Amino acid sequence: MENKNLLQWCSNHFGKMLKSLGYEIVEVEYQPESMGNVLRFYIDNISDELVTVEDCEKASSVISDELDRTDPISESYYLEVSTPGIEREFRYPKDYRRNLDKKVVVRLYMPLNGKKEWLGILKDFNEDNIHIETKKNKEICIEREKISSIILSLF
């Protein structure tokens, strides 16, 4: 199966299975690495709880059994199931939605009002802009195309 088709198939096929267990697929990768080809699933809890090692083991077992049954990959590979981590960048609308009213770090390509990094509470977003509230209770509107990264703040 072609790489692009494989990733789409995995997202669709396993997305339904994992959803029934309380997980969602954040991303699927299939790539060569030094140890060989790796099929990697990044998962998250639907409930917004942190993903544990036990969660990854449970999802891995379900995925592995189904891969053995359907055998969509003709070459040898390693399976990994992981969490994207607490410092993952926001990529999808659900990432923004999940983090509304939480403190975020926004890094920009070019300075806005003299700053390339903003810390604040994510108040709103749409496909063009985000709105954050700074420490001084000032709301800043930032165009999404000017954002190099946005992550949840750990502090």
Residue pairs with C-beta under 8 A, 6 or more apart in sequence:
1 9
1 72
1 73
1 74
3 30
6 30
6 72
6 73
7 28
7 29
7 30
9 72
10 25
10 28
10 30
10 39
10 41
10 72
11 25
11 28
13 66
13 70
14 25
14 28
14 41
14 62
14 63
14 66
15 24
15 25
17 62
17 63
17 66
18 24
18 25
18 43
18 59
18 62
18 63
19 46
21 58
21 59
21 62
22 45
22 46
22 47
23 43
23 44
23 45
23 46
23 51
23 55
23 59
24 43
24 44
24 45
24 46
25 41
25 42
25 43
26 42
26 43
26 44
26 84
26 88
27 41
27 42
27 84
28 39
28 40
28 41
28 42
29 38
29 39
29 40
29 42
30 37
30 38
30 39
30 40
30 73
30 77
31 37
31 38
31 40
32 38
35 78
36 76
36 77
36 78
37 73
37 75
37 76
37 77
37 78
38 77
38 78
38 79
38 80
39 67
39 73
39 77
39 78
39 79
39 80
40 79
40 80
40 81
40 82
41 59
41 60
41 63
41 79
41 80
41 81
41 82
42 82
42 83
42 84
43 51
43 55
43 56
43 59
43 81
43 82
43 83
44 51
44 83
44 84
45 51
45 55
48 98
50 83
50 86
51 83
55 83
56 81
56 82
56 83
57 81
59 81
60 79
60 80
60 81
63 79
63 81
64 79
67 73
67 79
86 152
86 154
87 151
87 152
87 154
88 95
88 151
89 149
89 150
89 151
90 96
90 99
90 104
90 150
90 151
93 125
96 122
96 125
96 130
99 122
99 152
100 122
100 123
100 124
100 125
101 121
101 122
101 123
102 121
102 122
102 152
102 153
103 119
103 120
103 121
103 122
103 152
103 153
103 155
104 119
104 120
104 121
104 122
104 132
104 150
104 151
104 152
104 153
105 117
105 118
105 119
105 150
105 151
105 152
105 153
106 117
106 118
106 119
106 120
106 130
106 132
106 142
106 147
106 149
106 150
107 116
107 117
107 147
107 148
107 149
107 150
108 115
108 116
108 117
108 118
108 142
108 146
108 147
108 148
109 116
109 146
109 147
109 148
110 116
110 146
112 118
112 140
112 142
112 146
113 140
118 132
118 134
118 140
118 142
119 134
119 135
119 153
120 132
120 133
120 134
120 135
120 140
121 132
121 133
122 130
122 131
122 132
123 131
123 132
123 133
123 139
124 130
124 131
125 131
125 144
127 144
128 143
128 144
128 145
129 141
129 142
129 143
129 144
130 141
130 142
130 144
130 147
130 150
131 139
131 140
131 141
131 142
132 139
132 140
132 142
133 139
133 140
134 140
